[in-house]
Amino acid sequence: MIINLKPIGKRIKAIRKSKGITQAQLAEMTNMSNIFISRIETGAKNVSLTSLIKIAVALNVTIDELVLLDEVIELCNDFEIL
């Protein structure tokens, strides 16, 4: 099973920018490194549920808004829901 996490990272970046928050500020708000935030936003690093919760709280959004699972699933060719 392949899951494309890039849309999640792009959404985090878009929401962060729309709120006028820098990567450095988000990193500080979530107790994560600036490099880790950058890698999440580019899809180069998998993000844990704990990290998603911290980011959602810092950006004052729901996890649903960050993930939009339907979009992630559509990008997966061999993903099956049983």
C-alpha positions in Angstrom: 0.0 0.0 0.0 1.4 3.4 -1.0 0.0 6.5 0.6 1.0 9.9 -0.8 1.5 12.3 2.1 2.5 15.3 -0.1 -1.1 16.7 -0.2 -1.1 16.8 3.6 2.2 18.7 3.7 1.0 21.1 1.0 -2.2 21.7 3.0 -0.2 22.4 6.2 2.0 24.8 4.4 -1.0 26.6 2.8 -2.8 26.9 6.1 0.3 28.1 7.9 1.0 30.8 5.3 -2.7 31.9 5.3 -2.3 32.6 9.0 0.9 34.5 8.5 3.0 31.9 10.5 6.5 31.1 9.5 8.0 27.6 9.6 10.2 28.8 12.5 7.1 30.0 14.4 5.2 26.8 13.8 8.3 24.8 14.9 8.4 26.8 18.1 4.7 26.4 18.7 4.8 22.6 18.3 8.2 22.0 19.9 9.5 20.6 16.6 12.5 21.6 14.6 12.2 24.0 11.7 13.8 21.3 9.5 11.2 18.7 10.5 8.4 21.2 9.7 10.0 21.8 6.3 10.2 18.0 5.6 6.6 17.5 6.6 5.5 20.3 4.3 7.4 18.9 1.3 6.2 15.3 2.0 9.8 14.1 2.6 9.0 13.1 6.1 6.1 11.0 7.4 4.1 12.8 10.1 2.8 10.9 13.2 -0.6 11.4 14.7 0.9 13.1 17.6 2.7 15.6 15.3 -0.5 16.2 13.3 -2.4 17.0 16.6 0.3 19.5 17.6 0.2 21.1 14.2 -3.6 21.3 14.1 -3.7 22.8 17.6 -1.0 25.4 16.7 -2.8 26.3 13.5 -6.2 26.3 15.2 -7.7 23.8 12.7 -9.1 20.2 12.9 -7.0 17.2 11.9 -9.7 16.6 9.2 -8.8 20.0 7.7 -5.1 18.9 7.5 -5.6 15.4 6.2 -8.7 15.4 3.9 -8.4 11.6 3.7 -10.6 11.3 0.5 -8.0 13.3 -1.4 -5.1 11.2 -0.1 -6.9 8.0 -1.0 -7.7 9.2 -4.5 -4.0 9.7 -5.1 -3.3 6.0 -4.2 -3.6 3.5 -7.0 -3.6 0.4 -4.9 -5.3 1.5 -1.7 -8.3 -0.6 -0.7 -10.8 0.0 2.1 -12.2 -3.2 3.5 
